[in-house]
């Protein structure tokens, strides 16, 4: 109704009720019909009215407008919005109870229970089937668990056996589930954090923070200390989680490459037992960025790569010659004026070669030369600690830092002084300016958040890449999801990653961040289809993924913008909207896994280590490429190969799916039958795919895809073939 001239709230309410009473018939009726009064900066109200009453009000001269209240959905500070989670019809129509019945177990560094992301407002009692505990400890009492954080356990014996007592680390920690690293709080809140309005990191990435499945429950298993996790502790966590009654396990941790054999790897063993009990395990692929480094590659694990969202964090450099250099950083600090600029290479401490000084490492810079200046540093290796460089610049009296880092420039880092990262093009412009200007000056601006950037997603530079070095017939990773610059809950004690600033929400990057996005979508599917197996949920997520970005072009990989392949993103980018209604599902169980292991050369004794039961391998073994996996890989193709798959139909009424093929280079493909006619829900059909090569692929894989479509559903499987001979 616009501005008001009323002296106070009471008189606004009175005037509103009189106006409302005129159409309802009494002041008493008006009071009962009212929902809210708006009385502080403008005048208005919301009320329950019939269409006639609303029409009468609209005709009143002093009324600006009357409109029906519609449901608005909350948005995350961005990744969930980018993924379109809010528009999932089936999930939104579920009752609160079936949504909040799903329990996600998070194996990580613990949780900060006071974070608003873990409040339990609106949640009903803990699901009766949950058998977990709230284990108390150092600064963690029963009161720290609630209807959101329903379970809490911690494990340190393995870590201490390998590294000595926790106390000897001289780092902050609590002997309890309480998180001092930040990582566990971040991943748990990304999966199932409650809705928290108006969150940001010092004004960056402002918005509503939420998990993908905000009504799901969390059971926290702290098996990692100082961001390190012992296999012994991990196995213990898997053991408990599997027994406690969780539906999904999310683990953002894994072995350093090369991945150990499935029989010597805690995650593989723990996840196998979870799979047998009907629990899907979603795990990060790793941050090694190179071919053959993907971790957690067992076929019974959903392996997640990391990609960007359509958002950038820009912190520009304004040079004295009026030129602007585009920089990337998470920099909340404001420079009030311009300062002199000096290249670290010409500010070497006595006796230090200028190349060494350029990396801004400890004791390499001459403090008298950098005092009061912005220092230009460069990256020595991709694994450099970037924040540390800003600490050494600050120690020498430097007031800012420009870091030349063309590879990781879009990864958000935080620094103790105003600092930003620039790429190659900007670096050349800066070098020219420094070479030609007698007194070069610059100013680094605080970060601003830029939305709707294109192209997005792009595969993050650090995201580990296939092929799968253990069983190369299984394409890994399986899927990619947002993992670059993700804002979520944080431990206020974990200040090393936040440039010494204590925060409750933090922005970090890694496949650790993408994994819980996929875990959340798995939880949504589980709440819609409680009886689905882990393999069925995994199939739904994989076969509905997309290979296109928001420009409708193929997904690219940072930093050079080359076209990505299934070894970067598996089946493609997570599409939650499609995943809850996949149409067809590729299912498999633990007996199929045993056949698969037999075909990969594992003997009965080895398999018994995993299953705990004696096993007999089939003779001859079923080829491993015939595991009923949602993607199709043949790693050693000598001549023609036939692959078999079975799909289960989950849809309404009879339908026909037709095969569409994207051909890999040098291979002819025939699908038999090429039409699948389904009559009823739950019906299974088997088909054969014949690969007929006419050209060698020279030791590298060639890629294609098979898509089944009925006009409503597109069920897509990537194909990866290594053709050794024709």
C-alpha positions in Angstrom: 0.0 0.0 0.0 3.0 2.4 -0.2 4.4 4.8 2.4 2.4 5.8 5.4 2.1 8.9 7.5 0.9 7.1 10.7 2.7 8.1 13.9 3.2 4.5 15.1 2.7 0.7 14.4 -0.5 0.6 16.4 -2.3 3.2 14.3 -1.2 1.4 11.1 -2.7 -1.9 12.4 -5.9 -0.1 13.4 -6.2 1.5 9.9 -5.5 -1.8 8.2 -8.1 -3.6 10.3 -10.7 -0.9 9.5 -10.0 -1.3 5.8 -10.1 -5.1 6.0 -13.2 -5.0 8.2 -15.0 -3.0 5.4 -14.8 -6.0 3.1 -15.0 -8.8 5.6 -17.9 -7.2 7.6 -16.4 -6.9 11.1 -13.2 -5.8 12.9 -13.2 -9.2 14.7 -13.3 -11.0 11.4 -10.5 -8.8 10.1 -8.3 -9.6 13.1 -8.8 -13.4 12.5 -8.1 -13.1 8.8 -4.8 -11.2 9.2 -1.5 -13.0 8.8 1.1 -10.2 9.0 1.0 -6.4 9.3 3.8 -4.4 7.5 4.1 -1.2 9.4 7.7 0.0 9.7 8.8 1.5 6.4 5.7 0.9 4.3 2.1 0.1 5.0 0.4 -3.2 4.0 -0.9 -6.5 5.3 -1.4 -10.1 4.3 -4.7 -11.8 5.0 -6.8 -14.8 4.1 -9.4 -13.5 1.6 -12.0 -14.8 -0.8 -11.5 -13.7 -4.5 -14.5 -11.4 -4.1 -13.1 -9.7 -1.0 -9.7 -9.3 -2.7 -11.5 -7.7 -5.7 -13.4 -5.2 -3.4 -10.1 -4.2 -1.7 -8.4 -3.7 -5.1 -11.1 -1.2 -6.0 -10.4 0.9 -3.0 -8.8 4.2 -4.0 -6.1 4.1 -1.3 -4.9 0.6 -2.3 -1.8 0.4 -4.5 -2.1 -3.3 -5.4 -3.6 -6.7 -4.3 -1.8 -9.9 -5.3 -2.0 -13.6 -4.4 0.9 -14.9 -2.2 2.9 -17.6 -4.1 5.4 -20.0 -2.6 9.0 -18.7 -3.0 11.8 -21.2 -2.6 15.0 -20.5 -0.7 18.2 -20.3 -2.8 21.9 -21.4 -1.6 24.6 -18.9 -1.9 24.7 -20.3 -5.3 25.7 -23.9 -6.1 22.2 -25.3 -5.4 20.6 -22.5 -7.4 23.0 -23.2 -10.3 22.0 -26.9 -10.1 18.3 -26.1 -10.0 17.5 -28.2 -6.9 14.6 -26.0 -5.9 12.5 -27.0 -8.8 12.4 -30.7 -8.1 8.7 -31.4 -8.2 8.6 -35.0 -6.9 10.9 -34.0 -3.9 8.9 -30.9 -3.1 5.6 -32.9 -3.1 7.0 -35.4 -0.5 5.8 -35.0 3.1 8.2 -33.5 5.5 8.5 -36.8 7.2 9.7 -38.8 4.2 12.2 -36.0 3.4 13.5 -35.8 7.0 13.7 -39.6 7.3 16.9 -39.8 5.2 20.1 -40.0 7.3 23.5 -39.0 5.8 26.7 -40.2 7.5 29.6 -37.8 6.9 33.1 -39.2 7.5 35.4 -36.2 7.9 37.0 -33.8 10.5 33.9 -33.4 12.7 31.4 -30.6 13.1 31.0 -27.2 14.7 27.6 -27.9 16.3 26.8 -24.2 17.1 26.8 -23.3 13.4 23.4 -22.1 12.3 23.6 -24.7 9.5 23.0 -27.4 12.1 19.9 -26.0 13.8 17.0 -28.4 14.0 14.1 -26.0 13.7 11.1 -27.7 12.1 12.5 -31.2 12.3 10.5 -34.0 13.9 11.8 -36.7 16.2 14.9 -38.7 15.2 14.0 -41.6 12.9 13.4 -44.7 15.1 15.6 -46.9 13.0 18.7 -44.9 13.8 20.9 -46.9 16.1 23.8 -44.4 16.4 25.0 -42.5 19.4 25.9 -39.0 20.4 29.4 -39.7 21.9 30.5 -36.9 24.3 34.0 -35.6 24.7 36.2 -32.6 25.0 33.8 -29.5 24.6 31.1 -31.7 23.2 28.1 -32.7 25.3 24.8 -34.5 24.7 23.3 -31.0 24.2 25.4 -30.5 21.1 23.4 -33.2 19.3 19.9 -32.4 18.2 17.3 -33.5 15.7 19.6 -32.4 12.8 22.9 -33.7 14.2 21.5 -37.0 15.4 24.8 -39.0 15.7 28.4 -38.1 16.7 31.3 -40.4 16.9 35.1 -39.9 16.8 38.1 -42.1 16.1 41.8 -41.3 16.8 43.5 -44.5 17.8 44.7 -45.3 14.3 45.9 -41.7 13.8 47.8 -41.7 17.1 49.3 -45.2 16.5 50.8 -43.8 13.3 51.6 -40.2 14.3 52.0 -40.2 18.1 49.5 -38.6 20.5 47.4 -35.7 19.2 49.0 -33.5 21.8 52.4 -33.8 20.1 51.1 -32.0 17.0 51.1 -28.6 18.9 47.9 -27.8 17.0 44.5 -26.9 18.3 42.2 -29.9 18.6 39.4 -31.4 20.7 39.2 -35.1 21.7 35.6 -35.1 20.5 33.5 -34.7 17.3 34.1 -30.9 17.6 35.8 -29.7 14.4 38.9 -27.5 14.5 39.8 -27.9 10.8 36.6 -26.6 9.3 36.6 -29.2 6.5 34.0 -31.5 8.2 31.6 -28.7 9.0 31.8 -27.5 5.4 31.1 -30.8 3.8 28.3 -31.7 6.3 26.5 -28.4 5.8 26.8 -28.7 2.0 24.9 -32.1 2.1 22.2 -31.3 4.6 22.8 -27.9 6.2 19.6 -26.1 7.4 18.5 -22.9 5.6 20.5 -19.9 6.9 19.6 -16.5 5.4 22.0 -13.6 4.6 25.3 -15.5 4.8 28.6 -14.4 3.2 32.4 -14.4 3.7 33.0 -10.7 4.5 30.3 -9.7 1.9 31.5 -12.2 -0.7 29.0 -14.8 -2.1 26.2 -13.2 -0.2 22.9 -15.2 -0.1 21.1 -18.0 1.7 23.3 -20.9 2.7 21.7 -24.3 2.7 22.5 -28.0 2.1 21.1 -29.8 -0.9 18.8 -31.9 1.3 18.1 -29.4 4.2 15.6 -31.6 5.9 17.9 -34.7 6.0 19.6 -35.8 9.2 23.3 -35.9 9.8 25.4 -38.5 11.6 29.0 -37.3 12.0 31.9 -39.6 12.1 35.2 -37.8 12.9 38.0 -40.0 11.5 40.3 -37.2 10.3 42.6 -35.0 12.4 44.5 -32.0 11.0 42.9 -33.0 7.6 44.6 -36.4 7.7 42.7 -39.7 8.1 44.2 -43.1 9.1 42.8 -46.1 7.3 42.3 -47.8 10.7 40.0 -45.0 11.9 38.3 -44.7 8.5 37.4 -48.4 8.6 36.0 -48.0 12.1 33.9 -45.1 11.0 32.5 -47.1 8.0 31.8 -50.0 10.3 29.8 -47.9 12.7 28.0 -45.8 10.0 26.9 -49.0 8.2 25.5 -50.4 11.4 23.9 -47.2 12.7 21.4 -47.1 9.9 22.5 -44.3 7.7 21.2 -44.2 4.1 24.1 -42.4 2.4 27.8 -42.1 3.4 29.6 -39.0 2.2 33.4 -39.1 2.4 35.6 -36.3 1.1 38.9 -38.1 1.7 40.9 -40.6 -0.1 44.4 -42.1 -0.7 47.1 -40.2 -2.4 47.8 -41.4 -6.0 48.4 -44.1 -7.1 45.2 -45.6 -5.7 46.0 -48.8 -3.8 44.3 -52.1 -4.8 40.7 -52.4 -3.5 41.8 -55.0 -1.1 44.3 -52.7 0.6 42.3 -49.6 0.8 40.0 -48.7 3.8 37.6 -46.6 1.7 37.1 -49.5 -0.9 36.6 -52.1 1.8 34.4 -49.9 4.0 32.3 -48.8 1.0 31.9 -52.4 -0.1 30.3 -53.4 3.2 28.1 -50.3 3.0 27.1 -51.2 -0.5 26.1 -54.8 0.6 23.9 -53.2 3.3 22.2 -51.0 0.8 24.1 -47.8 1.6 25.4 -45.6 -1.2 28.9 -44.2 -0.7 29.7 -41.0 -2.5 33.5 -40.0 -2.4 35.7 -37.3 -3.8 38.0 -38.2 -6.8 41.0 -36.3 -5.4 42.8 -33.0 -6.2 45.9 -34.2 -8.1 44.7 -32.8 -11.4 46.7 -35.2 -13.5 45.7 -38.2 -15.7 45.6 -41.5 -13.8 45.3 -39.9 -10.4 41.6 -40.4 -9.7 41.1 -42.0 -6.3 38.1 -43.9 -4.7 37.6 -45.7 -8.1 35.9 -48.9 -6.9 32.8 -49.5 -9.0 30.6 -49.7 -5.8 31.6 -46.1 -5.0 30.2 -43.0 -6.7 33.3 -41.0 -7.6 33.0 -37.2 -7.9 35.1 -34.7 -9.8 34.9 -31.0 -9.3 33.7 -28.1 -11.5 32.9 -24.5 -11.3 29.6 -22.6 -11.0 28.6 -19.5 -12.9 30.2 -17.2 -10.3 33.6 -15.5 -10.1 35.4 -13.6 -7.3 37.1 -10.6 -8.9 39.8 -8.5 -7.1 41.2 -6.1 -9.7 44.5 -4.2 -9.8 44.3 -0.5 -10.8 47.7 0.6 -12.2 49.0 4.2 -12.2 48.7 4.4 -16.0 44.9 4.0 -15.7 45.0 0.4 -16.9 43.0 -2.3 -14.9 44.3 -5.9 -14.5 41.6 -8.5 -13.8 42.6 -10.5 -10.7 40.9 -13.3 -8.7 41.0 -13.5 -4.9 38.9 -13.7 -1.7 40.1 -10.3 -0.5 37.9 -8.4 2.0 40.6 -5.8 2.7 40.4 -2.3 1.3 43.4 -0.2 0.2 42.7 3.5 0.8 45.3 4.6 -1.7 47.8 3.5 -4.3 51.2 2.2 -3.3 54.5 1.6 -5.0 54.9 -1.7 -6.8 58.1 -3.8 -6.8 58.8 -7.2 -8.4 60.1 -9.7 -5.8 62.8 -10.7 -8.2 64.5 -7.3 -7.8 64.0 -7.3 -4.0 66.1 -10.3 -3.3 67.7 -10.5 0.2 71.6 -10.4 0.1 73.0 -13.6 -1.3 69.6 -14.9 -2.6 69.3 -15.4 -6.4 66.6 -13.2 -8.0 64.7 -16.3 -9.3 64.5 -17.7 -5.8 63.3 -14.3 -4.4 60.5 -14.1 -7.1 58.7 -17.0 -5.3 58.4 -14.9 -2.1 59.4 -17.8 0.2 60.7 -17.4 3.8 63.9 -15.2 4.2 64.3 -14.5 0.5 63.2 -10.8 0.4 65.0 -7.6 1.3 62.8 -5.9 3.9 64.2 -2.5 3.2 63.2 -2.7 -0.5 59.7 -4.1 0.0 58.6 -2.0 3.0 55.4 0.0 2.2 55.1 -1.6 -1.3 52.9 -4.0 -3.2 55.1 -7.0 -4.0 54.8 -9.0 -7.3 55.4 -12.7 -6.6 55.3 -15.8 -8.8 54.3 -19.4 -8.3 57.1 -22.0 -8.2 55.0 -25.1 -8.2 51.2 -25.7 -8.3 51.4 -27.0 -4.7 52.9 -23.8 -3.3 51.3 -22.4 -0.1 49.9 -19.2 -1.6 48.7 -17.7 1.7 52.2 -18.2 3.2 53.7 -15.9 0.5 51.5 -13.1 1.8 52.7 -13.8 5.3 56.4 -13.4 4.3 55.6 -10.2 2.3 53.8 -8.8 5.4 56.8 -9.8 7.6 59.0 -7.6 5.4 56.6 -4.7 5.7 55.0 -5.2 2.3 51.4 -3.8 2.1 50.0 -5.9 -0.7 50.8 -8.8 -3.0 50.1 -9.5 -6.7 50.6 -13.2 -7.4 51.2 -14.4 -10.9 49.6 -17.8 -11.1 48.0 -18.5 -14.5 47.0 -22.1 -13.6 45.1 -21.6 -10.4 44.0 -18.0 -10.8 40.2 -18.8 -10.5 40.6 -20.8 -7.2 39.7 -18.5 -4.4 42.6 -18.0 -2.0 42.7 -15.8 1.2 45.6 -13.7 2.2 46.7 -11.7 5.3 47.2 -8.5 3.3 45.4 -7.1 0.3 46.3 -9.5 -2.5 45.1 -10.9 -5.8 46.1 -13.5 -8.4 46.6 -12.7 -12.1 47.0 -14.8 -15.2 49.6 -14.7 -18.0 48.0 -11.9 -20.1 47.7 -9.6 -17.1 51.3 -10.5 -16.0 52.7 -9.4 -19.3 50.9 -6.0 -19.1 52.1 -5.6 -15.5 55.7 -6.4 -16.5 55.6 -3.8 -19.4 54.3 -1.2 -16.9 57.0 -2.0 -14.3 59.7 -1.8 -17.1 58.6 1.5 -18.5 57.3 3.5 -15.5 59.9 5.1 -13.2 57.7 5.1 -10.1 55.1 2.4 -10.7 52.0 2.4 -8.4 48.9 0.3 -8.0 45.9 -0.3 -5.8 44.3 -3.7 -5.2 40.5 -3.6 -4.9 38.4 -5.7 -2.5 36.7 -8.7 -4.0 33.3 -8.3 -5.7 31.1 -11.3 -6.5 30.2 -11.6 -10.2 27.2 -13.9 -11.1 26.0 -15.5 -14.3 29.5 -15.9 -15.8 30.0 -18.1 -18.9 31.0 -20.7 -19.8 30.1 -22.7 -16.7 30.6 -25.3 -15.4 34.2 -25.8 -16.3 36.2 -28.7 -14.8 38.4 -27.4 -12.0 42.2 -27.4 -12.7 42.9 -29.5 -9.6 40.2 -32.2 -10.2 41.8 -35.6 -10.5 41.5 -37.4 -13.9 41.0 -41.0 -15.1 41.7 -43.5 -16.5 41.0 -45.8 -13.5 44.4 -47.4 -12.9 42.9 -50.4 -10.9 40.1 -51.6 -13.2 40.3 -49.5 -16.4 37.1 -51.0 -17.9 35.2 -48.8 -15.3 35.3 -45.2 -16.4 36.2 -42.9 -13.5 35.4 -40.4 -12.1 31.6 -41.1 -12.4 30.2 -37.5 -12.3 31.2 -33.9 -11.7 29.6 -31.3 -9.4 30.3 -27.8 -8.0 33.6 -27.8 -6.2 35.2 -24.5 -7.0 34.8 -21.6 -4.4 31.9 -23.1 -2.4 30.6 -21.3 0.6 29.5 -23.4 3.6 29.7 -23.7 7.4 33.2 -23.5 9.0 34.9 -23.8 12.4 35.8 -20.4 13.8 38.9 -22.0 15.2 40.2 -23.0 11.8 42.0 -19.7 10.9 45.0 -21.0 9.0 42.9 -21.4 5.8 41.1 -18.1 6.3 44.2 -15.8 6.6 44.0 -15.6 10.4 40.4 -14.4 10.4 37.8 -16.3 12.4 34.7 -17.0 10.3 31.5 -19.1 10.7 31.2 -19.6 6.9 34.1 -20.0 4.5 34.7 -20.4 0.8 37.0 -23.2 -0.2 37.6 -25.4 -3.3 38.2 -29.1 -3.9 36.6 -32.4 -4.9 35.9 -32.5 -1.1 33.3 -29.8 -1.9 31.7 -31.5 -4.9 31.3 -34.8 -3.2 28.7 -33.6 -0.7 26.7 -32.0 -3.5 26.3 -35.5 -5.0 25.6 -37.0 -1.6 22.7 -34.6 -1.2 21.2 -35.5 -4.5 21.5 -39.2 -3.6 19.7 -38.4 -0.3 16.9 -36.7 -2.3 16.6 -39.7 -4.6 16.6 -42.0 -1.6 13.7 -40.1 0.1 11.7 -40.4 -3.2 12.5 -44.1 -3.7 13.3 -45.6 -0.3 13.7 -49.2 -1.7 16.2 -48.3 -4.4 19.7 -49.9 -4.2 22.9 -47.9 -4.1 23.6 -48.9 -7.7 20.1 -47.7 -8.8 20.6 -44.3 -7.2 24.1 -44.1 -8.7 22.7 -45.0 -12.1 20.0 -42.3 -11.8 22.6 -39.6 -11.0 25.0 -40.7 -13.8 22.6 -41.4 -16.7 20.9 -38.0 -16.3 24.1 -35.9 -16.2 24.8 -33.3 -18.9 27.9 -32.9 -21.0 27.0 -29.3 -21.9 27.7 -26.0 -20.2 25.5 -22.9 -20.0 26.5 -21.8 -23.5 25.2 -25.2 -24.7 28.8 -26.1 -25.8 30.8 -29.1 -24.6 32.2 -28.7 -21.0 35.7 -27.4 -21.0 38.6 -27.9 -18.5 40.5 -25.2 -16.7 43.1 -23.6 -17.0 43.4 -23.8 -20.8 39.8 -24.3 -21.9 40.5 -27.6 -23.7 37.5 -29.9 -24.2 36.9 -32.2 -21.3 36.3 -36.0 -21.6 34.7 -38.7 -19.5 38.1 -39.1 -17.8 37.5 -35.5 -16.5 33.8 -35.7 -15.7 32.6 -39.3 -16.0 29.0 -39.1 -17.3 28.9 -35.3 -17.1 27.7 -32.6 -14.8 25.2 -33.3 -12.0 21.6 -32.6 -13.0 19.5 -33.1 -9.8 16.2 -32.2 -11.6 16.5 -35.1 -14.0 18.1 -37.5 -11.5 14.9 -37.9 -9.5 13.1 -39.3 -12.6 15.7 -41.2 -14.6 13.3 -43.4 -16.6 15.7 -46.4 -16.9 18.1 -47.7 -14.3 21.2 -49.9 -14.5 21.3 -52.0 -11.3 23.8 -54.4 -9.9 24.4 -56.1 -6.5 27.3 -57.5 -4.5 27.2 -60.9 -6.4 27.8 -59.0 -9.6 30.7 -57.2 -7.8 32.2 -60.6 -6.9 32.0 -61.7 -10.6 33.6 -58.4 -11.5 36.5 -58.9 -9.1 37.0 -62.5 -10.3 37.3 -61.2 -13.9 40.0 -58.7 -12.8 42.3 -61.5 -11.6 41.4 -61.5 -7.9 41.6 -65.0 -6.4 39.0 -66.5 -4.0 41.3 -65.9 -1.0 41.7 -62.2 -1.9 37.9 -61.8 -2.3 37.3 -63.5 1.0 39.3 -60.7 2.6 36.6 -58.3 1.3 33.5 -60.4 1.7 34.4 -62.4 4.8 32.9 -65.5 3.1 34.5 -68.2 0.9 33.8 -67.5 -2.8 34.0 -69.6 -6.0 34.9 -67.7 -9.2 32.9 -68.6 -12.3 34.8 -70.4 -15.0 35.2 -68.8 -17.5 34.9 -65.4 -15.7 32.3 -62.9 -16.8 34.3 -60.1 -18.6 34.5 -57.0 -16.3 33.1 -54.8 -19.0 29.9 -56.7 -18.6 29.3 -55.4 -15.0 25.9 -53.7 -15.4 27.5 -50.3 -15.0 25.8 -47.0 -16.1 28.9 -46.2 -18.3 30.6 -48.6 -20.8 34.4 -49.0 -20.9 36.6 -51.5 -22.7 40.2 -50.9 -21.8 41.9 -53.6 -24.0 40.0 -54.1 -27.2 41.4 -56.7 -29.6 39.0 -56.8 -32.5 35.2 -57.0 -32.2 33.7 -57.0 -28.6 30.1 -57.5 -27.5 28.9 -55.8 -24.2 25.7 -56.7 -22.4 23.6 -54.4 -20.2 20.2 -54.7 -18.5 17.9 -51.8 -17.7 14.9 -51.6 -15.4 12.0 -49.3 -16.3 10.7 -46.9 -13.7 8.0 -44.9 -15.4 4.2 -44.6 -15.9 2.5 -46.9 -18.5 3.9 -48.7 -21.5 6.6 -46.9 -23.5 9.3 -47.4 -26.1 13.0 -46.3 -25.7 15.1 -45.9 -28.9 18.9 -46.1 -29.0 20.9 -43.1 -30.2 24.6 -43.5 -30.7 27.5 -41.0 -30.7 30.3 -43.0 -32.4 33.9 -43.1 -31.0 36.5 -42.4 -33.7 37.3 -45.6 -35.6 34.6 -47.8 -34.2 31.2 -49.0 -35.6 28.5 -49.7 -33.0 25.4 -51.9 -33.4 22.8 -52.0 -30.6 20.5 -55.1 -30.5 17.6 -54.5 -30.0 17.7 -50.8 -30.9 14.2 -50.4 -29.5 13.2 -51.4 -26.0 9.4 -51.8 -25.5 8.3 -51.7 -21.9 4.8 -52.6 -20.7 5.0 -52.0 -16.9 6.8 -50.3 -14.0 9.8 -52.4 -12.8 10.1 -54.4 -16.1 13.7 -55.4 -17.0 15.2 -55.7 -20.5 18.6 -56.7 -21.7 20.4 -55.4 -24.8 23.8 -56.1 -26.5 26.2 -53.5 -27.8 28.6 -54.7 -30.6 31.7 -52.6 -31.0 33.4 -53.2 -34.4 36.7 -51.3 -34.7 38.2 -50.3 -38.0 41.1 -48.2 -36.7 43.6 -48.6 -33.8 43.3 -45.9 -31.1 47.1 -45.9 -30.6 47.1 -46.5 -26.9 44.6 -43.8 -26.0 40.9 -44.1 -25.4 38.3 -42.9 -27.9 34.9 -41.7 -26.5 31.3 -41.9 -27.6 27.9 -42.4 -26.0 24.8 -44.5 -26.0 21.5 -42.7 -25.2 18.1 -44.4 -24.7 15.3 -42.0 -25.3 11.5 -42.2 -25.2 10.8 -38.6 -25.8 10.5 -37.8 -22.1 13.7 -39.4 -20.6 17.2 -39.4 -22.0 19.3 -42.1 -20.4 22.9 -41.5 -21.4 25.9 -43.8 -21.0 29.4 -42.5 -22.0 31.5 -45.1 -23.9 35.3 -45.3 -23.6 37.3 -47.7 -25.8 41.0 -48.4 -26.1 41.4 -50.2 -29.5 44.6 -52.3 -29.5 43.9 -54.1 -32.7 41.3 -54.3 -35.4 
